[in-house]
Amino acid sequence: MPRWKRFRAGAGDTLVVSLTEEELTLLRSLPEQMRAVFEGDNDDPARARLFPRAYLDPTAESEESEWQALVHPSLLRERLDALELITATLVRASVNGDWWQIALTPDEVQAWLGVLNDTRLVLGTKLGVTEEERVLDPADPDAGAYAMYQWLTWLQGDLVEALL
């Protein structure tokens, strides 16, 4: 018997994702949270993780400023557009039995990949995630955020696997 898959081929060139109601609610909260990071303070380490410096040499500030002026607006626009696309896909979710399903076009799949990755980067930066395995104590005040990070990692992994 084939393993159940969260992402599976749909009609035409779509990819259908199946989500629980809780997962759909969680995903619907992400665009606004990410928008706040994208448009937030330049000194925010999470924002810096998404928009890293091009010039690491501290004496190259004028070059860095020029680079940021040229490139940052288009990078920001791409990320904000992806958030809009994600929001539009989540609105289309329809119930099928116990699951909410959404058929994603190739462009929407790319938006999902980008937003899931960006969200994981932001959350990982805020939590100080490293390569080391961490045993999570349910009493840890960050337990919920770590659980979300792990779920996003799993969801992104399932999406990448479906594309392969």
N, C-alpha and C positions, 0 to 999 in steps of 0.2 A: 504494500500500500504506500503510495507516495506521501512524503512528508508535507504537512500543511505549510503553505508559504504566505507570508505577510504581503509580499509583492509578487504578482504573477502577470503574465502577458494578458492583455485585454484585446478588445476589438481594434483592428487596424494596427497602428504603431503605439498604442497606449500601454501603460503599465498600471495595473489596478492595485491599490493599497487597501488593506483591511485593518481597521483600528477599533479598539474598544471606545466606548463613550468617554472614559477617563483620559485615554490617550489623545482623542480628538480635542477635548477641552484643554489639555496641556499644550498641544501644538498650537491651538488658537491663541494662547497667551504669549507665545514666543515672539511674533513680529513686533508687538509694541515694546516688549522688553529689549529686543535687539535694536530697534529704532532709537531707543534712548541711549544705548551704548554708541551707536554709529554717530549720533548727533551730539554726543556728550563732550566732556572735558578732554582736551588733548593729553592731559597728564594721567588719565586713567590707564593703568597697566593693561586692562582687558582691551581697551581701544587700541593701545599701542601694539598689542599682539596681532590685531586685525590689520592695522596699517603701520607696519614697521618702517623704521628709517631706511632710506636707501644708502645713506652715507654714515658709516659708523665712526669715522674720524671726527672728533669733536671740533677740529679746526675747519671743517667743511660745512659750516652752518649756512653760508650763502648758497652753496650748491644744493644742500638739503632743502632750503626754503624754495629754491627754484623748482626742484623736483616735485616737492609737495604741491606747489601751485599748478604745475602742469598735469600731474597724474592723479592726485588725491580726488579732485572733483569727479572724475569719471569712475574711479574705483568706488567711491561713495554712492554714486548714482546707480551703478550695477548692483550693489548690495541692497539699496532701497527698492529698486525694481524687483529684485528677487523676493523681498518681503511682501511686496504687493501681489506678486504672482502666487506665493504661498497662501496668502490670505484669501485670494480668489478661489484657489483649489479647495481650501477647507470649507468654504461656504457651500460648495457643490456636494459635499458629503451626503450620501443617502444611506438609509438603513437597509440592510439585507440580513435578516435574521437577527443574530446577536451582534453583528458587526456594522460599522459605518464604512462604506466603501467610496473610493474616489478613483476615477480613471484619470491618469496623468499623461499629458502629451510629452514628447521628448524635451521640449523647452521647460516644462514644469518640473520634470524629473531633474534637470540640471539646477533649477532654482532650489528644489528640495535638498539636493546634495550640498549646494553652497550654504544654505541657511543652517542645515544640520551641522555642517562642519564649523561654521562661524560660531554657532551657539555652543558647541562643545569647546572650542578654543576659549571663548569668553568665560564659560563656567569653569573650565580647567584652570585658567589663569586665576580666577577669583578664589578657587579652592586650593591652589598650589599643588595641583596634580603633577606627579612625577612618574617615571618609569617603574618605580617601586610599587609592589603590590601592597595595598593597604587593607587591613582588616577593619571593617567598619563597626563601630559600636552604635547600636540603635539609639543610645542616649546622647550621642554626639549631636550638638546643635546643627552641624552641617550634614547630618545623615540624609535628610531629604534631598539636599542639593547633590550629594554624591550619588544617591539612587537615580536622580534625574540624569546626571552625567552618564552613568552606566547604561541607562535605558536609551539615551540618545546615541551612545556608542553602538549599542546593539542594533538599533533601528537603522543607523547609517550603514552598518556592516551588512544588514539584510538587503538594503537597497543596492549597495555595490555588488553583492553576490548575485542579485537578480539581473543586474546589467551585464555580468560576465557570462 
